[in-house]
Amino acid sequence: MIFSSLLGAVMFFTASTPFVHDPVMAYEDGTYYLYSTGIGIAQATSRDLKTWTVSRDGVLEGKQPAWTYDSVPGLKHHLWAPDVIHYNNRWYMAYSCSTFGSNTSAIGLLSNDKLSNDSGWKDEGCIIASKGGRDNWNAIDPNFVIDEKGNPWMTWGSFWDGIQLIPLDKTMHVKEGAKPRTIARRFAFNMRDVPESEGGPKKVVPGHYDKNAGQNAIEAPFIFRHDGYYYLFVSWDYCCMGMKSTYRVVVGRSKSVEGPYVDKWGVDMLNGGGVPVIGGDKTHYEAAGHCAVYHFGDKDLFFCHGYRIPGGESVLVQRDIHWVDGWPELKQ
């Protein structure tokens, strides 16, 4: 890293491989914008996707809406897993408010006319919230997707009953009367208590989450449209443990944004289906996950965070996508 501004304190610095967690991207007027988990939502910019100018100030640092603290007891300024999209000539950003191991959580919404307008982010309130003891899903890790008719949807979820999907209205809030439904699980819901010797769930690595979250180790959905299909990328297993992390990404696809999403072997993602995309190579990264996928220029690009070897720091991973028989493969 090369420090590039000292004004009594470091205001920003440049990096070729920035430290990030849960990265998402956007592009506007020749600049790539990177947002990720951090104090007030971490942010960075690049002109070439190679060198990043990392801001010390978060998107919402010092401007976090009061409702976030009221909705999520114990919430501080550390906001998780944002997503950003351009829709109806305006930028919208969703972000996660939660505390570790709890599903009393909320997904907030911001809007802005220009990404370059740092002070232009407007609080648009809460999109959806979950409450422990009431909901069997967790309102974190949001991702927006626009269907082929121009209608917005949001998918989200972590542990509990897995990945959720709901239609949104033109203001990017939940469509009146809509209810979330599950579109992917780490393994079949009715097999969770079946031992592996009797055909139960396989490769579920014990982790460090609160017992209320269960062992349905799936989260961080991202839906990407390509060649007539919607591809649902999700992360399996466990993040946030440095060199002990076991994160990996799998994908399924559907002709409809509502699913069902199946893998190349025909297994529904509701029943644990998924085609491997990336994980720890045990050379550069111990584990890798929480991805985002975009079409920039003439390329489809894949981003995620990886736990670097040695040390286990969470850093940005970027790969070109090569499509083989309708399924994504990552170039090194």
C-alpha positions in Angstrom: 0.0 0.0 0.0 1.2 3.5 -0.8 -0.1 6.3 1.3 -1.1 9.2 -0.9 -2.6 11.9 1.4 -1.6 13.0 4.9 -3.7 15.9 6.3 -3.1 15.5 10.0 -4.6 12.0 9.6 -4.7 9.7 6.6 -7.8 10.6 4.5 -7.2 8.0 1.8 -4.6 5.6 0.4 -4.0 3.6 -2.7 -3.8 -0.2 -2.9 -3.6 -2.8 -5.6 -5.2 -5.5 -3.4 -7.4 -3.6 -0.9 -8.6 -5.2 2.3 -12.3 -5.7 1.8 -15.2 -7.9 3.1 -18.4 -8.5 1.1 -17.4 -6.4 -2.0 -19.8 -5.0 -4.6 -19.2 -2.8 -7.6 -20.7 0.0 -9.7 -19.4 2.0 -12.7 -20.1 5.6 -13.5 -18.4 8.2 -15.8 -15.1 6.2 -16.1 -14.8 5.3 -12.4 -15.4 2.0 -10.7 -16.8 2.2 -7.2 -16.2 -0.5 -4.6 -18.4 -0.8 -1.5 -18.0 -3.3 1.3 -18.6 -4.0 4.9 -17.1 -1.4 7.2 -17.6 1.6 9.4 -20.5 3.5 7.8 -20.1 1.2 4.6 -16.5 1.2 3.3 -15.8 2.7 -0.1 -13.0 2.9 -2.7 -12.6 4.0 -6.3 -10.5 3.0 -9.3 -10.1 4.0 -13.0 -8.7 0.7 -14.1 -9.7 -2.1 -11.7 -6.1 -2.4 -10.8 -5.2 0.4 -8.4 -7.8 1.5 -5.8 -8.1 4.7 -3.9 -9.5 3.6 -0.5 -11.4 6.3 1.5 -11.0 6.5 5.2 -14.5 7.8 5.5 -17.5 5.5 5.1 -20.6 6.3 3.0 -22.6 6.9 6.2 -19.9 7.7 8.7 -21.5 10.2 11.0 -24.8 10.2 9.2 -26.2 6.8 10.1 -30.0 7.0 10.4 -31.5 6.8 13.9 -33.9 4.1 12.9 -31.1 1.6 12.5 -30.2 1.8 16.2 -33.8 1.5 17.2 -34.4 -1.6 14.9 -31.3 -3.5 15.9 -30.3 -3.4 19.6 -26.6 -3.3 20.1 -25.9 -2.0 16.5 -22.8 0.2 16.2 -21.4 2.0 13.1 -20.2 -1.3 11.5 -22.5 -1.9 8.6 -22.4 -5.1 6.6 -22.7 -6.4 3.0 -24.1 -3.5 0.9 -25.4 -3.8 -2.6 -25.7 -1.0 -5.2 -27.7 -0.7 -8.4 -28.8 1.9 -11.0 -32.5 1.9 -11.5 -34.9 4.5 -13.0 -32.1 7.0 -13.4 -31.1 6.8 -9.7 -28.5 4.9 -7.7 -29.8 2.7 -4.8 -27.8 1.1 -2.1 -29.0 -1.5 0.4 -27.0 -2.3 3.5 -27.2 -4.7 6.4 -27.8 -3.8 10.1 -27.2 -6.7 12.5 -25.1 -8.1 15.3 -23.1 -11.4 15.0 -25.1 -14.6 15.4 -28.5 -12.8 15.6 -31.4 -12.6 13.2 -32.8 -9.4 14.7 -31.6 -7.5 11.7 -32.7 -4.9 9.1 -31.8 -4.0 5.5 -31.6 -0.2 5.0 -31.9 1.8 1.7 -30.1 4.8 0.4 -30.4 6.7 -2.8 -28.3 9.2 -4.7 -28.3 10.9 -8.1 -24.5 10.4 -8.6 -22.0 8.0 -7.0 -19.5 10.8 -7.2 -21.7 12.9 -4.9 -20.4 11.7 -1.5 -22.8 13.9 0.4 -25.8 13.1 -1.7 -26.8 9.8 -0.2 -30.4 10.1 1.1 -31.9 7.8 3.8 -34.9 5.9 2.3 -35.7 4.0 5.4 -35.9 0.2 5.9 -36.6 -2.3 3.1 -37.3 -5.3 5.3 -36.5 -6.4 8.9 -36.4 -9.7 10.7 -36.8 -10.4 14.4 -35.4 -13.3 16.5 -38.2 -15.6 17.6 -40.6 -14.4 15.0 -38.8 -14.9 11.6 -36.9 -18.0 10.4 -34.7 -15.9 8.1 -32.1 -13.2 8.6 -32.5 -9.8 7.0 -28.8 -9.3 5.9 -26.7 -9.7 2.7 -29.1 -8.0 0.3 -28.8 -8.1 -3.5 -31.0 -6.3 -6.1 -31.9 -7.8 -9.4 -34.0 -6.4 -12.2 -36.0 -8.9 -14.2 -36.5 -9.1 -18.0 -39.6 -6.9 -17.7 -37.8 -4.2 -15.7 -39.3 -5.1 -12.3 -37.0 -4.9 -9.3 -36.5 -7.8 -6.8 -34.4 -8.4 -3.8 -32.7 -11.5 -2.5 -31.0 -11.9 0.8 -30.3 -14.3 3.7 -27.9 -16.0 6.0 -28.3 -19.3 7.9 -31.8 -19.9 9.5 -34.0 -21.0 6.5 -31.5 -19.8 3.9 -31.9 -17.5 0.9 -35.0 -15.4 0.5 -36.6 -13.5 -2.5 -39.2 -10.8 -2.6 -40.6 -8.4 -5.3 -40.0 -4.7 -4.8 -42.0 -1.7 -6.0 -40.6 1.2 -8.1 -39.3 2.9 -5.0 -37.2 -0.2 -4.1 -39.3 -1.1 -1.1 -41.2 -4.3 -0.6 -44.2 -4.6 -3.0 -47.5 -4.3 -1.1 -48.7 -7.6 0.1 -45.5 -9.5 -0.9 -44.0 -12.1 1.4 -40.5 -13.5 1.3 -40.0 -17.1 0.2 -37.0 -19.4 0.3 -35.1 -20.1 -2.9 -32.0 -21.8 -1.7 -30.7 -23.8 1.3 -27.4 -25.4 2.2 -29.2 -28.7 2.3 -32.7 -30.0 2.2 -34.7 -28.6 5.1 -36.2 -32.0 6.1 -32.7 -33.6 6.0 -31.1 -31.4 8.6 -31.3 -34.0 11.4 -30.6 -37.0 9.2 -27.1 -38.5 9.8 -24.8 -38.6 6.8 -24.6 -42.4 7.0 -28.4 -42.4 6.2 -28.2 -39.9 3.3 -28.2 -36.7 5.3 -26.3 -33.5 4.7 -22.7 -33.8 3.6 -19.8 -31.4 3.8 -21.4 -29.1 6.4 -18.5 -27.9 8.4 -19.2 -27.1 12.1 -18.8 -23.3 12.7 -18.9 -20.6 15.3 -22.4 -19.2 14.7 -24.9 -18.9 17.5 -26.9 -22.1 18.0 -30.1 -20.2 17.0 -28.8 -19.8 13.5 -28.6 -23.6 13.0 -26.3 -25.3 10.6 -27.8 -24.1 7.3 -24.5 -22.6 6.3 -25.6 -20.6 3.2 -25.6 -16.8 2.7 -24.6 -13.8 0.5 -26.8 -14.4 -2.6 -26.1 -12.6 -5.9 -28.3 -13.0 -9.0 -26.8 -12.2 -12.4 -28.6 -12.4 -15.8 -26.8 -14.0 -18.7 -28.0 -15.5 -22.0 -31.6 -16.0 -21.0 -30.8 -17.4 -17.5 -30.7 -16.0 -14.0 -27.7 -17.3 -12.1 -27.9 -17.5 -8.3 -24.5 -17.4 -6.7 -24.4 -18.2 -2.9 -21.7 -18.7 -0.3 -21.5 -22.0 1.6 -20.0 -22.7 5.0 -18.2 -20.2 7.2 -16.6 -16.8 6.9 -14.9 -14.4 9.2 -12.4 -16.8 10.9 -9.2 -15.8 9.0 -7.2 -18.9 8.3 -9.9 -21.1 9.8 -12.6 -19.8 7.3 -14.2 -22.4 5.0 -16.2 -20.1 2.7 -16.8 -21.1 -0.9 -19.2 -20.1 -3.7 -21.6 -22.2 -5.7 -24.1 -21.4 -8.4 -27.4 -22.5 -9.9 -29.6 -21.1 -12.6 -33.2 -20.6 -13.6 -35.2 -19.2 -16.6 -37.2 -17.2 -14.1 -36.0 -14.8 -11.4 -38.4 -16.6 -9.0 -36.7 -20.0 -9.6 -36.5 -22.9 -9.2 -32.7 -22.6 -9.3 -31.0 -25.9 -10.2 -27.4 -26.9 -10.7 -25.9 -28.7 -13.8 -26.9 -32.0 -12.4 -30.6 -31.0 -12.0 -30.5 -30.6 -8.2 -32.7 -27.8 -6.9 -30.8 -25.3 -4.7 -33.6 -25.6 -2.2 -32.2 -29.1 -1.7 -28.6 -28.2 -1.5 -27.8 -28.0 -5.2 -24.9 -25.9 -6.4 -22.0 -25.9 -9.0 -18.7 -25.0 -7.4 -17.3 -21.7 -8.5 -14.5 -20.7 -6.2 -13.1 -21.7 -2.8 -9.8 -21.8 -1.0 -6.9 -22.9 -3.3 -4.7 -23.4 -0.2 -1.9 -21.5 -2.0 -3.1 -17.9 -2.2 -6.4 -18.1 -0.3 -7.6 -20.3 2.5 -11.2 -19.6 1.6 -13.2 -17.3 -0.7 -16.8 -16.1 -0.8 -19.5 -13.4 -0.7 -19.3 -12.6 -4.4 -20.7 -10.1 -6.9 -20.8 -10.5 -10.7 -21.0 -7.7 -13.4 -20.7 -7.1 -17.1 -18.2 -4.3 -17.5 -17.1 -3.3 -21.0 -16.8 -6.5 -23.0 -16.2 -8.8 -20.0 -18.2 -10.6 -17.3 -16.2 -10.1 -14.0 -16.4 -11.9 -10.7 -15.5 -10.3 -7.4 -15.4 -11.7 -3.9 -13.2 -11.6 -0.8 -10.5 -14.2 -0.1 -8.7 -15.0 3.2 -5.1 -14.5 2.2 -2.3 -17.0 2.9 -0.5 -16.4 5.1 -2.2 -14.3 7.7 -5.9 -14.8 6.8 -6.6 -11.1 6.0 -9.7 -10.5 3.9 -8.7 -9.1 0.5 -10.3 -8.3 -2.9 -10.3 -11.2 -5.4 -11.1 -10.4 -9.0 -11.5 -12.9 -11.9 -12.7 -12.9 -15.5 -15.6 -15.3 -16.2 -15.4 -17.8 -19.0 -18.8 -19.4 -19.8 -18.6 -23.1 -20.6 -21.7 -24.9 -21.7 -23.8 -22.3 -20.0 -21.9 -22.3 -16.7 -19.4 -19.8 -15.3 -15.8 -20.8 -14.9 -13.2 -18.4 -13.5 -9.9 -17.5 -15.2 -6.8 -17.3 -13.1 
